[in-house]
Amino acid sequence: MDYFPLFIKLKDQPCLVVGAGEIAARKIDLLGRTGAQISVVAEHVSEQVQNMQSRFNLTIRQQRFTEDDVIGMRLVVSATNQRATNELIAATADKHNIPVNVVDNPDLCSFIFPAIVDRSPLIAAISSGGVSPVLARILRSKIESTIPAAYGRLGQFAEDFRLLVKQTIKEPPLRRIFWENMLQGRVAELVFAGKIQEAESELKSSLALASKTANKGEVYLIGAGPGDPDLLTFRALRLMQQADVIVYDRLVSDGVLEMARRDAEKIYVGKQRSNHSLPQESINELLAELALSGKRVARLKGGDPFIFGRGGEEIETLMQQGIDFQVVPGITAAAGCASYAGIPLTHRDHAQSCTFVTGHLKDGNVNLNWKQLAVPNQTIVIYMGLVGLQSICQALIDNGCPADHPIAIVQQGTTPQQRVLTGTLSDMPQRVEHEHIKPPTLIIVGTVVLLHEKLSWFQSSQHA
């Protein structure tokens, strides 16, 4: 993040704009809408800027820029087309510790103007950090189309009742939950429809009820997918945004965690082989304790919570203690990693069935139904099998698979760091050691692996 996003109150604050052409006029218009006291310094003043003088009560000085012009200013905008002048203005503002924006010269800027979606009092600002203002404007247009103008009315409605709600519901977490319910439910719809009196009545009734009832916690068991945050479901994202606590495991990517509410408490409960930060039973109890204390808890699991995710064990504990919960399916690693590796799990010419198994070692062995797994015309997907890879490959060969049977290992699937290593049952253990493959990985066994080279479409930053 090259620029920290910040909203500044400029009402009645002195601001300087150097230049008075078309570009300067656009900046004057933006500043003027905030109620700033704007001074314009330029040798030549366009008719467009002259016409804005009475509208924004501009102070216009038709002269060359001097260092004294910045004295006492809250911020400075340089909108000239002369590089030397822009450099002088930027250096002068920096000398006096005044924020400066030099239009179309990001290297001279200490602040930049974002693309703005104005639903006052609700404001959304989008910035590319000066790299591509056009891209920021394109994104703004997309957001403009999804945020109705009535959201400004909803924001004002919330402001009108802010003090009453604060006086009635003392605890900040409970107050936040109340507003989330009001601003996403019937009250919001009434405001959008212009039925303000009905909305006020609905809010007051809900407020009276909320003040008499205790908050009830809940757990959201969410499949966080194999790594790419774009693979989250809409429901997962919505619940992550309203959760008070995020409980996550080792396979949840940083990109997915970034989608959670910024002020939510985050608790890591990841497990690695022979290194569990919390045993499963303790995780089950932790979820229950948090919910019983009134928290909304998002339990994030890599992939899908019901496919080798032990989600069933967690909700058994919640049910025993009468705790409300929701389960949000996720894209399991088998589907996500195989898709991004260009390996279809089923194919008319290769596999008519697909079997998911876990390759966890137990007593030094991987105990699976090898005869069934060695049957032709199927795909085997093995979770958590990297440590036992040698045993897995040898067992498949011993039970009838050809030594040259295709196998693939996908490391960090769906992420920019994805690597796909293909080979045979006989040579894969040595290849993995040579290529320094590390978890998290997924193993795919079957002739569908032969399609990887032809169907590979995802370009990662890593290549095995």
RARA-V852049 format. One record per backbone hydrogen bond with DSSP energy under -1.0 kcal/mol. CO is the residue of the C=O (numbers start at 0). NH is the residue of the N-H. E is the energy in kcal/mol with one decimal. If there is no record, write none. Layout:
[[CO | NH | E] [CO | NH | E]]
//
This chain:
[[9 | 12 | -2.6] [12 | 36 | -2.3] [13 | 73 | -3.6] [14 | 38 | -2.9] [15 | 76 | -2.8] [16 | 40 | -2.3] [17 | 78 | -3.3] [19 | 45 | -2.1] [20 | 24 | -2.0] [21 | 25 | -1.5] [22 | 26 | -1.6] [23 | 27 | -2.7] [24 | 28 | -2.3] [25 | 29 | -1.8] [26 | 30 | -2.6] [27 | 31 | -3.0] [28 | 32 | -1.7] [30 | 33 | -1.3] [30 | 35 | -1.4] [31 | 34 | -1.5] [34 | 11 | -3.0] [36 | 14 | -2.8] [37 | 58 | -2.4] [38 | 16 | -2.8] [39 | 60 | -3.3] [40 | 18 | -2.5] [45 | 49 | -2.3] [46 | 50 | -2.3] [49 | 52 | -1.2] [51 | 55 | -2.2] [52 | 57 | -1.9] [58 | 39 | -3.5] [60 | 41 | -1.8] [60 | 62 | -1.5] [65 | 68 | -1.7] [66 | 69 | -1.4] [67 | 70 | -1.1] [69 | 72 | -2.2] [74 | 15 | -2.2] [75 | 100 | -2.2] [76 | 17 | -3.2] [77 | 102 | -2.3] [81 | 85 | -2.5] [82 | 86 | -2.6] [83 | 87 | -2.0] [84 | 88 | -2.6] [85 | 89 | -2.6] [86 | 90 | -2.5] [87 | 91 | -2.4] [88 | 92 | -2.6] [89 | 93 | -2.5] [90 | 94 | -2.1] [91 | 95 | -1.4] [92 | 97 | -2.8] [93 | 96 | -1.5] [98 | 75 | -2.5] [99 | 109 | -2.9] [99 | 110 | -1.5] [100 | 77 | -3.2] [101 | 104 | -2.1] [104 | 107 | -2.1] [105 | 108 | -1.0] [114 | 125 | -2.9] [116 | 123 | -2.4] [118 | 121 | -2.7] [121 | 118 | -2.8] [123 | 116 | -3.3] [125 | 114 | -3.3] [127 | 130 | -1.3] [131 | 135 | -1.7] [132 | 136 | -2.1] [133 | 137 | -2.2] [134 | 138 | -2.3] [135 | 139 | -2.2] [136 | 140 | -2.1] [137 | 141 | -1.5] [138 | 142 | -2.2] [139 | 143 | -3.1] [140 | 144 | -1.5] [142 | 145 | -1.2] [142 | 146 | -1.1] [147 | 150 | -1.9] [148 | 151 | -1.7] [149 | 153 | -2.0] [150 | 154 | -2.3] [151 | 155 | -2.0] [152 | 156 | -2.1] [153 | 157 | -2.3] [154 | 158 | -1.9] [155 | 159 | -2.0] [156 | 160 | -1.1] [160 | 164 | -2.5] [161 | 165 | -2.1] [162 | 166 | -2.3] [163 | 167 | -1.7] [164 | 168 | -3.0] [170 | 174 | -2.2] [171 | 175 | -2.5] [172 | 176 | -1.9] [173 | 177 | -2.2] [174 | 178 | -2.3] [175 | 179 | -2.4] [176 | 180 | -2.2] [177 | 181 | -2.3] [178 | 182 | -3.0] [181 | 187 | -1.2] [184 | 188 | -1.8] [185 | 189 | -2.4] [186 | 190 | -2.1] [187 | 191 | -2.6] [188 | 192 | -1.7] [189 | 194 | -2.5] [190 | 193 | -1.8] [193 | 195 | -1.4] [194 | 198 | -2.0] [195 | 199 | -2.5] [196 | 200 | -2.1] [197 | 201 | -2.4] [198 | 202 | -2.5] [199 | 203 | -2.4] [200 | 204 | -2.0] [201 | 205 | -2.3] [202 | 206 | -2.5] [203 | 207 | -2.2] [204 | 208 | -1.8] [205 | 209 | -2.6] [206 | 210 | -1.8] [208 | 211 | -1.2] [217 | 296 | -3.0] [218 | 325 | -2.2] [219 | 298 | -3.1] [220 | 327 | -3.4] [221 | 300 | -2.4] [224 | 302 | -2.9] [227 | 230 | -2.0] [228 | 231 | -1.7] [232 | 236 | -2.1] [233 | 237 | -2.4] [234 | 238 | -2.4] [235 | 239 | -2.3] [236 | 240 | -1.7] [238 | 242 | -1.0] [239 | 260 | -1.4] [243 | 264 | -2.3] [244 | 297 | -3.0] [245 | 266 | -3.3] [246 | 299 | -2.5] [247 | 268 | -2.8] [248 | 251 | -1.5] [252 | 256 | -2.0] [253 | 257 | -1.9] [255 | 258 | -1.5] [256 | 259 | -1.6] [260 | 263 | -1.5] [264 | 245 | -3.6] [266 | 247 | -2.2] [269 | 276 | -2.1] [271 | 274 | -2.6] [274 | 271 | -2.2] [278 | 282 | -1.8] [279 | 283 | -2.4] [280 | 284 | -1.9] [281 | 285 | -2.4] [282 | 286 | -2.4] [283 | 287 | -1.7] [284 | 288 | -2.8] [285 | 289 | -2.5] [286 | 290 | -2.1] [287 | 291 | -2.7] [288 | 292 | -1.2] [289 | 294 | -2.1] [290 | 293 | -1.9] [294 | 217 | -1.6] [295 | 243 | -2.2] [295 | 244 | -1.9] [296 | 219 | -3.8] [297 | 246 | -2.7] [298 | 221 | -2.6] [300 | 223 | -3.7] [302 | 224 | -2.0] [303 | 306 | -1.5] [304 | 310 | -2.2] [309 | 313 | -1.3] [310 | 314 | -2.2] [311 | 315 | -1.4] [312 | 316 | -1.4] [313 | 317 | -1.6] [314 | 318 | -2.6] [315 | 319 | -2.1] [316 | 320 | -1.3] [317 | 322 | -2.7] [318 | 321 | -1.3] [323 | 218 | -1.8] [325 | 220 | -3.3] [327 | 222 | -2.6] [331 | 335 | -2.6] [332 | 336 | -2.8] [333 | 337 | -1.5] [334 | 338 | -2.0] [335 | 339 | -2.3] [336 | 340 | -1.5] [337 | 342 | -2.8] [338 | 341 | -1.1] [346 | 349 | -1.5] [346 | 350 | -2.2] [350 | 346 | -2.1] [352 | 378 | -2.2] [354 | 380 | -3.1] [356 | 382 | -2.8] [361 | 364 | -1.4] [364 | 361 | -3.3] [367 | 369 | -1.8] [368 | 372 | -2.0] [369 | 373 | -1.8] [371 | 374 | -1.1] [376 | 351 | -2.1] [378 | 354 | -2.7] [379 | 444 | -2.9] [380 | 356 | -2.7] [381 | 442 | -2.2] [382 | 358 | -3.7] [385 | 388 | -1.5] [387 | 391 | -2.4] [388 | 392 | -2.8] [389 | 393 | -2.1] [390 | 394 | -2.5] [391 | 395 | -2.1] [392 | 396 | -2.0] [393 | 397 | -2.7] [394 | 398 | -1.2] [395 | 400 | -2.6] [396 | 399 | -1.6] [401 | 404 | -1.8] [402 | 425 | -1.9] [404 | 424 | -1.5] [405 | 445 | -2.0] [406 | 422 | -2.4] [407 | 443 | -2.8] [408 | 420 | -2.6] [409 | 441 | -1.8] [410 | 418 | -2.0] [411 | 414 | -1.5] [414 | 417 | -2.0] [415 | 460 | -3.4] [418 | 410 | -2.9] [420 | 408 | -2.7] [422 | 406 | -2.1] [423 | 427 | -2.3] [426 | 430 | -2.1] [427 | 431 | -2.8] [428 | 432 | -1.7] [429 | 433 | -2.3] [430 | 434 | -2.5] [431 | 436 | -1.8] [439 | 411 | -2.5] [441 | 409 | -2.8] [442 | 381 | -2.9] [443 | 407 | -2.9] [444 | 379 | -2.7] [445 | 448 | -1.8] [446 | 449 | -1.5] [447 | 450 | -1.9] [448 | 451 | -1.8] [450 | 454 | -2.9] [451 | 455 | -1.8]]
//
